[in-house]
Amino acid sequence: MKNLVNIQNELKVPKGNLNKFGNYKYRSAEDILEAVKPILLKYGATLTLTDDIVSIGNKIFCKATATLMLDSESVLCNGFAETSEHKGMSAEQTTGTASSYSRKYALNGLFLIDETESDADSQKPIEQTKKLPELKFETPQYKQTYEKILAGTVTIEKVKEFYTLSSEVENALKSIK
């Protein structure tokens, strides 16, 4: 699969989306697909994505499989995302969210797209390296953070990337169940 290496090398997918809550850039599965389609055409390759719902232990996951057919061969890569409930989301929305995440990570694995902090796209802009603002009780930011932790969509570790927490605020957020 010599051409897989060429596809992996040519594929560039910048993080063009902004998460306003966390103030970070990210790329989606749709971004990856849009960028890879012309390269697949160039090499005569076909990409398919499938989803399966699987149980691992006592948790339910969406397992996405990205399969690349090229040069009479195929290679596949799987990605997983838990289909846990989120406050305010229907079962369909939860499954769709898990599908998007698992497909993104299957594509990342297949095309060697780096999602780590060492990825140049994921580095915070220089202006964000200044002192972090303090998260204080009774502010809209605290209420929003509280709701997101309660819903399970944000962790305290993630909050600490964007706010300084007093021990009282951190303990209050840790006590959320």
C-alpha positions, 0 to 999 in steps of 0.5 A: 500500500505504497499510495497510503503513505502518499495519501497520509503525507498529502492530507492536511486538515487544519483545525478550523472550528472553534469551541467557544466554551473551551476556546480551542480549535478542533477538526471534525470528521466532516473536515477530514472527509472534505480534505481527503476526497480529492486525494482519494480521487487522485489515487483511485482509492475508496473510503467507507465508514460504518458504525456498530453499537458494541457493549464493552463491560457495562458501557455501550460504545459506537464503534466506527470503522474506516476502510480504505480500498486501494491498489486491490488491498484494503486497510481499516482502522476503528474508533470508539466513543461512549454513547453516554447520556448527556443532559438535554440530548435525545438518544438519537443526538447522543448516538449521533455525537458518538458516531461523529467522534468515533468516525473522527478517531477512526479517520485520524488513525487511518490517515495518521492525523495527530490530535495531541498537544504536540500537534501544531494546530492544537497549540494555544495562540500566544495571547492565551498563554497569559495568566488564566482568569479566575473562575468565581462563584455566582458568575455566568462562567461558573454557572455554565461550567457547573452545568457542563460538569453536571451533564458530564460534558466537561471535566475539572481538568479541562476547566483548569486549562482555561481558569484558575480555581480557588480551592473553594471553587475546585472543591465545589465543582468536585462535589457535583454528582 
